Amino acid sequence: MEVLALILIPFLAGLLLLIARPAAMARGIALVSTLLSLAVVFWLWYTWTGVAVTGISHDWVPAWGMRFVLGYGGIGLLMLILTGVLFPFIIGTGYKQPVGDPVLVNALLLFCQSALFGVFLAQNAFLFYIFFELTLLPIFFLLLKWGGEHKRAITVRFFLYTLLGGLALLFSIAYVTLQTPLPHSADFSVLAALHLPMHVQMWLFWTMFLAFAIKMPIFPFHSWQPETYTMAPTQGTMVLSAVMGKMGLYGIVVFLFAIVPEGAQYWSSWVIGLSLFGALYAAVIAFRQNDFKRMVAYSSMSHFGLMCAALFTWNAYGISGTMYQTFAHGVLMVCLFYIVGAVSQRTGSNDFASMGGLKTKMPRFALLFMFVVGNAIALPLTQSFPGEWLMYNGLWQWNNWTAFAGVLLIVLGAIYMLYAYQRVMLGPDRNIAVTDADDEEHTFLVPLILIFMLVGLFPNVILHLVDGPVQHLLNSFTSLP
């Protein structure tokens, strides 16, 4: 029942907010709800024995192969931990950087968390698809209500991209379900046992990959991302980058690799090439940005390109490094977008031209920002270092040229992050009256920085969750005909 509780706790708390509308207590109720969900996640982690768990299994619409099956393995548990850990901080952002109606905003965020838990728990493809699409609705309404000056155009573009990916995924699920023996089943375990002909896998790969590539996003499926990340409220941007983008990587590993492994291997060179090109492109664009939030948006896209490329290297270094980095990247993005919001609140703009020389007036904030930058450029002993090192080794095993591209990405990442710090905190003083980091900002950033350090010192806390599933995945690749 714990797996069902993860979905119900935030969903019922969101309903409570909408029905009772306790404006003064909305953030507090939402925060308590996320902490309860986090407690359940930690319990699942504590009791996990290293084998896949099926918590609930019931027939739903058996004629269509639809069953209500919830469970998790090591990779799913990692995604649950990521979602559980980050949402209290995402809700907490509203205390210092409020936007709009606190009841509606927090209800939408809780509904999104509920759907995200559903994505990472679903063990039936149709159920996975339903939760996959439900995650979009809260973000859609957040954008439509508080998406800035061009919110309608941004929301329509976001909707069209996600609709295209969703329809492609639905078609893929329907097709593979019809290939199962009677009575048809869309359970992951049944679909993974299919041995589809190679000519089918070659085209089916792209219908699946399209949905996950848009979700991350990677080049050339990314044009919705910069404007959406920039114009969305800070909490919405955090959800999109830190958690929802990981649905793409998760879907590739547990869904695409399991159903079309030979097709994925056949197209791996193309995917790695597209991903690395897109990552380098995004890194260069990030360096050239004059908008702080847009710079972080392109930084996120660059990271996703590197993670996707490493995922398709078909070796333990690349896949384990990517899975580890999903957690590290999520924590990093929440920190960076929080810092962007805090600085823009003080200066009244995201434009680097309105910033500069803030270190003398905000020494404590500057120190916290420097810790986050150190993690962003993957300094040793920070949480990003093990993941990037593993991904680099995976790219090296694949090809020397891909390894060179990986090194170039690391260098470019360090350049644009340090340049951003210089433009915000150093340089000429803009004579802006600003205050240093207060207690609320310390309460937000210090725990996340401690996570940086602890996970960097003890990366096996994360890696032990994925080692078994990754080895099982690699063994299934080597046993292909």
C-alpha positions in Angstrom: 0.0 0.0 0.0 3.0 2.3 0.4 3.2 2.7 -3.4 -0.4 3.8 -3.6 0.1 6.2 -0.7 2.8 8.0 -2.7 0.3 8.8 -5.4 -2.6 9.6 -3.1 -0.9 11.8 -0.4 -0.1 14.7 -2.8 -3.3 14.2 -4.8 -5.6 14.3 -1.8 -3.6 17.3 -0.3 -4.1 19.1 -3.6 -7.8 18.4 -3.6 -8.0 19.6 0.0 -6.4 22.9 -1.0 -8.9 23.4 -3.9 -11.9 22.5 -1.8 -11.1 24.3 1.5 -9.0 27.1 -0.1 -7.0 28.0 3.1 -5.0 30.8 1.5 -2.9 31.5 4.6 -2.1 27.8 5.2 -1.7 26.6 1.6 2.1 26.5 1.5 2.2 24.9 4.9 -0.3 22.1 3.9 1.6 21.5 0.7 4.9 21.4 2.5 3.6 18.9 5.1 2.2 16.8 2.3 5.6 16.6 0.5 7.4 15.8 3.7 4.9 12.9 4.3 5.6 11.7 0.8 9.3 11.9 1.5 8.9 9.8 4.6 7.2 7.1 2.6 10.0 7.2 -0.1 12.6 6.8 2.6 10.7 3.9 4.0 10.7 2.2 0.6 14.4 2.9 0.3 15.1 1.5 3.8 13.1 -1.7 3.2 14.3 -2.3 -0.4 16.2 -5.6 -0.7 17.8 -5.0 -4.1 15.1 -6.8 -6.1 12.1 -5.4 -8.1 9.0 -4.9 -6.0 5.4 -5.1 -7.2 3.1 -3.4 -4.7 -0.3 -3.5 -6.4 -1.5 -5.6 -9.3 -5.2 -5.4 -10.4 -7.0 -5.9 -13.7 -8.4 -2.6 -15.1 -9.4 -2.9 -18.8 -8.1 -6.4 -19.6 -9.5 -6.4 -23.1 -7.1 -3.6 -24.0 -4.2 -5.0 -21.9 -4.6 -2.3 -19.3 -3.8 -3.3 -15.7 -3.2 -1.2 -12.6 0.2 -2.4 -11.7 2.5 -0.4 -9.4 6.0 -1.3 -8.4 9.6 -0.3 -8.6 13.2 -1.5 -9.2 16.4 0.3 -8.4 16.1 2.9 -11.1 12.5 3.6 -10.3 13.4 3.9 -6.6 16.1 6.5 -7.5 13.5 8.5 -9.4 11.1 8.3 -6.4 13.9 9.5 -4.2 14.7 12.4 -6.6 11.0 13.4 -6.7 10.5 13.0 -2.9 13.6 15.0 -2.0 13.1 17.9 -4.4 9.5 18.7 -4.0 9.7 20.1 -0.4 12.3 22.5 -1.7 10.1 23.4 -4.8 7.1 24.0 -2.5 9.4 26.0 -0.1 10.5 28.3 -2.9 7.0 29.8 -2.7 7.7 31.3 0.7 10.5 33.6 -0.6 9.5 33.8 -4.3 5.7 33.7 -4.3 3.7 33.8 -7.5 -0.1 34.1 -8.0 -2.7 32.4 -5.9 -0.9 30.2 -3.3 -3.9 27.8 -3.2 -3.9 27.1 -6.9 -0.2 27.1 -7.4 0.5 24.6 -4.6 -2.5 22.4 -5.6 -1.1 22.2 -9.2 2.4 21.4 -7.9 1.0 18.6 -5.7 -1.0 17.2 -8.6 2.2 17.2 -10.6 4.1 15.4 -7.9 1.3 12.8 -7.7 1.5 12.1 -11.4 5.3 12.0 -11.3 5.2 9.3 -8.6 2.7 7.5 -10.9 5.1 7.6 -13.8 8.0 6.1 -11.8 5.7 3.4 -10.2 3.7 2.3 -13.2 4.5 -1.2 -14.5 1.9 -1.2 -17.3 2.6 0.7 -20.5 -0.9 2.3 -20.7 -0.8 3.3 -17.0 2.7 4.7 -17.6 1.3 6.7 -20.5 -1.7 8.1 -18.5 0.6 9.4 -15.7 3.1 10.6 -18.3 0.5 12.8 -19.8 -1.1 13.8 -16.5 2.2 15.5 -15.5 1.7 18.0 -18.2 -1.7 19.4 -17.1 -0.5 21.2 -13.9 2.5 22.8 -15.8 0.1 23.7 -18.7 -2.1 25.7 -16.3 0.9 27.2 -14.5 2.2 28.5 -17.8 -1.2 29.6 -19.0 -1.9 31.6 -15.8 1.6 32.9 -14.9 3.7 32.4 -18.0 4.7 36.0 -18.5 4.1 38.4 -21.4 3.8 35.8 -24.2 2.2 33.1 -22.1 -0.4 32.0 -24.7 2.2 31.5 -27.4 4.6 29.7 -25.1 1.8 27.5 -23.7 0.6 26.6 -27.2 4.1 25.6 -28.4 4.7 23.6 -25.2 1.3 21.8 -25.7 1.9 21.0 -29.4 5.3 19.5 -28.8 4.1 17.4 -25.9 1.0 16.4 -27.8 3.1 15.2 -30.7 5.4 13.2 -28.4 2.4 11.8 -26.5 0.6 10.6 -29.6 3.7 8.9 -30.9 4.2 7.1 -27.5 0.5 6.1 -27.4 0.8 4.6 -30.9 3.9 2.7 -29.9 2.2 1.3 -26.8 -0.9 0.2 -28.8 1.2 -1.4 -31.5 3.5 -3.4 -29.2 0.5 -4.5 -27.0 -1.2 -6.0 -30.1 1.9 -8.0 -30.7 1.6 -9.8 -27.4 -0.2 -13.2 -27.2 -3.9 -13.3 -26.3 -5.1 -12.1 -24.0 -3.1 -9.0 -24.8 -1.1 -7.4 -22.0 0.8 -4.0 -21.8 2.7 -5.0 -18.6 6.3 -4.1 -18.9 7.4 -7.6 -18.0 5.3 -9.0 -21.0 6.5 -6.3 -23.4 10.1 -6.9 -22.5 9.7 -10.6 -23.4 8.7 -9.7 -27.0 11.2 -10.3 -29.7 10.1 -8.0 -32.4 11.6 -8.3 -35.9 14.5 -6.0 -36.6 12.7 -4.1 -39.4 9.9 -3.3 -36.9 12.3 -2.2 -34.2 14.1 0.2 -36.6 11.0 2.4 -37.1 9.4 1.7 -33.8 12.5 3.1 -32.0 11.8 6.6 -33.4 8.2 6.7 -32.4 9.2 5.9 -28.8 12.3 8.0 -28.8 10.5 11.1 -30.0 8.3 11.3 -26.9 11.3 10.9 -24.6 13.6 13.3 -26.6 10.9 16.0 -26.4 10.5 15.5 -22.7 14.2 16.0 -21.8 14.6 17.9 -24.4 17.6 17.2 -26.7 18.4 18.6 -30.1 16.5 19.0 -32.5 13.4 18.6 -30.3 14.2 21.5 -28.0 12.7 24.7 -29.4 9.9 24.7 -26.8 12.4 24.7 -23.9 14.3 28.0 -23.7 11.2 30.3 -23.7 9.2 27.9 -21.5 11.9 27.7 -18.9 12.6 31.4 -19.0 9.0 32.6 -18.7 7.6 29.9 -16.4 7.4 30.8 -12.6 10.5 29.6 -10.8 8.7 26.6 -9.2 7.4 25.5 -12.6 10.9 25.8 -14.2 12.3 23.7 -11.3 9.7 21.0 -11.9 10.3 20.9 -15.7 14.1 20.8 -15.5 14.8 18.9 -12.2 12.2 16.2 -12.3 10.0 16.1 -15.5 12.9 16.0 -17.8 14.1 12.9 -16.1 11.0 11.1 -17.3 12.7 11.1 -20.7 15.8 9.3 -19.5 13.8 7.0 -17.3 11.5 6.1 -20.2 14.4 5.3 -22.5 15.9 2.9 -19.9 12.9 1.0 -18.6 10.7 1.2 -21.7 12.6 1.8 -25.0 15.7 -0.3 -24.2 13.5 -3.2 -23.0 11.2 -3.3 -26.0 13.4 -2.4 -29.0 16.9 -3.2 -27.8 18.2 -4.1 -31.3 16.7 -1.0 -32.8 18.2 1.2 -30.0 21.6 -0.4 -30.7 21.3 0.2 -34.4 20.5 3.9 -34.1 22.8 4.5 -31.1 25.5 6.3 -33.2 22.9 8.7 -34.6 21.5 9.4 -31.1 24.9 10.0 -29.6 25.8 12.3 -32.5 22.6 14.3 -32.2 22.9 14.5 -28.4 26.5 15.6 -28.3 26.0 18.2 -31.1 23.0 19.5 -29.2 24.9 19.6 -26.0 27.8 21.6 -27.5 25.3 23.9 -29.3 23.5 24.6 -26.0 26.7 25.2 -24.2 27.9 27.8 -26.7 24.4 29.5 -26.7 24.5 29.5 -22.8 27.8 31.4 -22.9 26.4 34.0 -25.2 23.2 34.7 -23.2 22.6 38.0 -21.5 19.6 36.6 -19.6 20.6 34.7 -16.4 17.6 32.4 -16.4 17.9 31.6 -20.1 21.5 30.8 -19.6 20.6 28.2 -16.9 17.9 26.8 -19.3 20.5 26.2 -22.0 22.9 24.8 -19.4 20.2 22.2 -18.5 19.7 21.3 -22.2 23.5 20.8 -22.5 23.5 18.5 -19.5 20.6 16.5 -20.9 22.5 16.1 -24.2 25.5 14.7 -22.4 23.4 12.3 -20.3 21.5 11.0 -23.3 24.7 10.4 -25.3 26.3 8.5 -22.4 23.1 6.4 -22.0 23.5 5.1 -25.6 27.1 4.0 -25.2 26.0 0.5 -24.1 28.5 0.2 -21.3 28.2 0.2 -17.5 30.1 3.5 -17.1 27.9 5.4 -19.4 24.5 4.0 -18.3 25.4 4.1 -14.5 26.8 7.6 -14.9 23.7 8.8 -16.6 21.4 7.3 -13.9 23.5 8.8 -11.1 23.6 12.2 -12.9 19.8 12.3 -13.0 19.8 12.8 -9.3 22.8 15.2 -9.3 21.4 17.3 -12.1 18.0 17.6 -10.4 19.4 18.9 -7.2 21.7 21.3 -9.1 18.8 22.7 -11.2 16.7 23.5 -8.2 19.6 25.4 -6.7 20.4 27.3 -9.8 16.9 28.4 -10.6 16.4 29.4 -7.0 19.5 31.6 -7.2 18.3 33.1 -10.4 15.0 33.9 -8.8 16.6 35.4 -5.7 19.0 37.6 -7.7 16.2 38.8 -10.1 14.0 39.6 -7.1 16.7 42.0 -5.8 17.7 43.5 -9.1 14.3 43.5 -10.8 15.6 41.7 -13.9 17.2 38.5 -15.2 19.5 40.6 -17.4 23.2 40.3 -16.6 23.5 44.0 -17.5 21.5 44.9 -14.3 23.8 42.8 -12.1 27.4 43.0 -11.1 29.4 43.8 -8.0 26.9 42.1 -5.8 29.5 40.2 -3.8 30.4 43.2 -1.7 26.8 43.7 -0.6 25.9 40.0 -0.5 28.9 38.1 0.8 27.0 35.2 2.3 24.9 34.8 -0.8 28.0 35.0 -2.9 29.6 32.1 -0.9 26.5 29.9 -1.3 26.4 30.7 -5.0 30.1 29.7 -5.3 29.4 26.3 -3.7 26.6 25.8 -6.3 28.9 26.8 -9.2 31.6 24.4 -7.9 29.0 21.6 -8.1 27.9 22.8 -11.5 31.4 22.5 -13.0 31.8 19.1 -11.3 34.7 19.9 -8.9 36.0 16.8 -7.1 34.1 16.0 -3.9 30.9 17.5 -5.3 28.0 15.3 -6.3 28.4 16.1 -10.1 32.0 14.8 -10.3 31.3 11.0 -10.0 28.5 11.2 -12.6 30.5 13.2 -15.1 33.5 11.0 -14.6 31.5 7.9 -15.3 29.8 9.4 -18.3 33.2 10.5 -19.7 34.6 7.0 -19.3 31.5 5.6 -21.0 32.0 8.0 -24.0 35.7 7.0 -24.0 34.9 3.3 -24.3 32.5 4.1 -27.1 34.8 6.2 -29.2 37.8 8.6 -28.8 36.0 11.4 -30.6 32.9 11.2 -28.4 35.3 11.3 -25.4 36.8 14.5 -26.8 33.4 16.0 -27.2 32.6 15.1 -23.5 35.8 16.8 -22.4 34.9 19.9 -24.4 31.5 20.0 -22.8 33.0 19.9 -19.4 35.4 22.8 -20.3 32.6 24.9 -21.8 30.4 24.2 -18.8 33.1 25.5 -16.5 33.5 28.6 -18.7 29.9 29.7 -18.9 29.2 29.0 -15.2 32.2 30.9 -14.0 31.5 33.7 -16.4 27.9 33.9 -15.0 29.3 34.1 -11.5 31.6 36.9 -12.6 28.9 38.9 -14.2 26.5 38.6 -11.2 28.8 38.8 -8.2 32.0 40.5 -9.5 32.7 43.3 -11.9 31.7 47.0 -11.5 29.1 47.9 -8.8 25.7 48.8 -10.3 24.9 50.8 -7.1 21.8 48.7 -6.4 20.4 48.5 -2.9 20.3 44.8 -2.2 20.2 42.7 1.0 22.3 39.6 1.8 21.0 36.1 2.1 18.4 35.9 4.8 17.4 32.9 7.1 14.9 31.5 4.6 17.5 31.4 1.8 20.0 29.8 4.1 17.4 27.2 5.1 16.8 26.5 1.4 20.3 26.4 0.0 22.4 25.0 2.9 20.7 21.6 3.0 21.0 21.2 -0.8 24.7 22.1 -0.6 25.1 19.5 2.1 23.5 17.0 -0.3 26.1 18.1 -2.9 28.9 17.3 -0.5 27.5 14.1 1.0 26.6 12.5 -2.3 29.9 13.6 -3.7 31.8 11.9 -0.8 29.6 8.8 -0.8 28.4 8.3 -4.4 27.6 4.6 -3.8 24.5 5.8 -1.9 23.1 6.4 -5.4 25.1 4.0 -7.5 24.1 0.9 -5.5 20.5 1.5 -6.5 21.3 1.3 -10.2 24.2 -1.2 -10.4 22.0 -4.3 -10.4 19.5 -3.0 -13.0 22.3 -1.7 -15.2 24.1 -5.0 -15.2 20.8 -6.8 -15.9 20.3 -4.5 -18.9 23.8 -5.1 -20.2 23.4 -8.8 -19.9 20.2 -8.7 -21.9 22.0 -6.8 -24.6 24.8 -9.4 -24.8 22.2 -12.2 -25.1 20.6 -10.7 -28.1 20.7 -12.8 -31.3 
